[in-house]
């Protein structure tokens, strides 16, 4: 029993000595810096919402089916793929449909369509081929880039490179160098846009009432992507 206790005491003493030696190890010298980067890209996936609505002139009603056929033909003539033209919403409820049966001239059906474009050069051509009275609204719903993930990766790499460069020149100023990376933390990567809706809607309104030659250039903002990282480097 005594031998076991002595052995255990010896083991405890050895571990305690090792722990003290580890604790006495000098701390690693390090430098912590943040790096950031941003880039601007031109969107190539633009989503346009177009709302059509039936209307009456005198006693003649223009049905939604007529307006829809005009829009479909305009989209096809513009060379846009079928899958890029879809129905986004149909407005109405049971009460409206019952009212339509009783008085077709009182109820005005509405449909909203979504059109995916790579750029806006076909907008005037498409909207100009549809009865202007039947276009209730046309606006840019959203836009992005088909290469967004690649751009995000690129901007993250640039942010990390910026952090490394910052650490290097700060240490060089005091005669030191980095000795590998200890920690990398992504603080944030996002994309944001700055299209002003009123400007876009104004453009769409003009598109229904002007010829293609007279169309003004749209002031379409680019997408900005920003990334920021926190890094910790060891110092030689």
N, C-alpha and C positions, 0 to 999 in steps of 0.2 A: 504493500500500500504506500509506504514512504517513497519507494523508488518511482512509482507512478506519479505521485505528487511532485517529486523533485523534477521529473521529466517534463511535467506540465508547466512547472514554474520556469524551467529553462527555455521551453518553447515560447512562453509568454514574454520572457526577457528578450529573446531573439527578435520576435515580432515587434516589440516596443522599440528596440534599437533601430530596426529597419524603418519603422514609421517615422522615427525622429530624423533619420538620415534623409528620407523623402521630403519631410516637411521643411528641412533646412536647405533644400535645393533652391537656388536663386530663381526668382520669378522670371518668366519669359518676357523679354522686352517687346512691346508691340505698339502699333499705331493704328488708330481707327479713323477711317475716312468714308465719306459718302460720295458716290458718283452718279451723275445723271446725264441723260441724253434725250433728245427729241428729234423728230423728223416730220415733214409734211408730205402727204401723198395725195394724189388725185383719185377720187373715188371712181370705180368702174362698175359699180352695182347701185343703180339709182331706182328707187321704188316710188312710182307715181300713182296716186289715188285719183280716180276719175269717177265722179258721181253723176249719173244721168237721171233725169226726172221727166215724166210725162207732162205735157202742157196742152192747153186748149187755146185755140185762136178762133174767135167767133163761136161756132158750134162744132168745130172740127177738133177732135182730139188726136194728138200724135202719141201713139202707143209706145211703151218702153221697148217692145220687140223691134220696132222700126229703128229706134235710136241705137239699140244694141247691135243690130246688123250693120249699121253705118260704122260704128266703132270697131267691130270685128273686121270689117273689110279694110278699114284704114290701117289697122294693126298688121294685117296680112300684107297689104300693099307696101308697107314700110319695111317689110322683110324681117319682122320680129317673130321669133319662134313661138309656136302655139303654147308651150309650157310656161312662157313668160307673161301670159295674159290670163288672169283668173278673176273669178267673182269673189270680192272681198266681203260683201254684205248685201242683204236684201232688207229694205225697211218696210215695216208694216206689221200688223197684228191681226188676230181673228176678227176683231170688230171692223177693222179697215177693209178686210176682204168681204165681209158681209155687206158693208156699205157700198163697196164697188159693184156688187151684184144688183143692188137696188138703184144706184145712181152712178154709172160709169164716169160721167162728166165731173162728179164731185171728188172722186178718189183719184189721186195722182201717185202712181207707183214710182218707186225710186230704187236704183241699184248702184252699188259701188263696186268698181273694178280696180284691180291692182295690175300695174304694168311695170315689168322689170326692164330697165334700159341700161346700156353701157355708157351712154352719154345722152345729152338732151337735144341733139341736133334733129331728131325726128318728131319732137313734141308739136311744133307748129303744124307740120304736115298731117299728123294724126288728128289733132283737135279741129283743125280747119276742115276736115272731111266729115265732121259730125255737125248736125243741126245745132247752131249756137244756142237756140232757145231751150234745147234739151240738156245742155251741160249746166248742171247746178254748181259743180265745184270741181276744180282740178288743182291738186297740190302735191308737193314733194313730201312723202310720208317719212322716208328715211333713206340713208345711203351708206355704203361701206365699200370695202375693197375685197376682191376675191383672193388677194394675197395678204390679208390682214395678219394671219398667224406668222408668216415669214417676216413681215415687217416688224412685228412685235419681238420676234426672236432677235432680229438685227439690232433693234434699239436697245434691248437688254445687254447684248454683247458690247455695244458702244458705251453703255453706262458703266459696265464692269471695267472696260479698258480705261475709261476716264478716271475711275477710282484708283486704279493701279498707277496711272500716270501721276495723279495728284500725290499719292503716297511717295512715289519715287522722287519727285522734285522737292517735296517738303523735307525728306530725309537727306537728300543731296545737299541741301542748304546747311546742314549741320554735320556733314561728312559721314553719313550712314547710308546703308542700303537695306532694301527689304530682303527677307529670307524666307519666302514662301507665304502662302495664305493660311490663316487660322480659321476664319469664318466669313461666309458670304450670306447676306440676308437680302431678299428682294423686298423693298419697301412698297413699291407700287408700279404697275404698268397699266396704262389706260389709253383710251382713244376718245377724243371728243371733237365735236363739230361746231361750226359757227354760222350755219345758214340761218338767215333771218326769215321766218315764215312769211311776213308781210311782203318781203321783196319777191319771194318765190310765187306767192299768190298773185301779185301784181303782174308778174311775167306771164303766168298762165291766163290771166284775164286778157292781156294783150294778144296772146297767141290765138285766141278765138276770133279776134277782130282785125288782124293785120295780115298782110301778105308775107310770104317767106322772105322776099327780098328786103322788106322793111323791118324785119325782126331785129331788135337790139340784142346785144350780147348779154347773157345772164351773168350776174356777178356771183358765181358759185364758189363758195369757200372750200379750201382743201381740208383734209382731215389731218389733225395733229396727233401724233402718238408720242407719249413720254414714258420713260422708265427711270427708276431710281433704285440704287442698291446701297446697302451698308456693308462695308468690308473691314476685316481686321487682318493686318499683315504682321508677321514677325519681323523684328529688326536684327540684323547681323551684329 
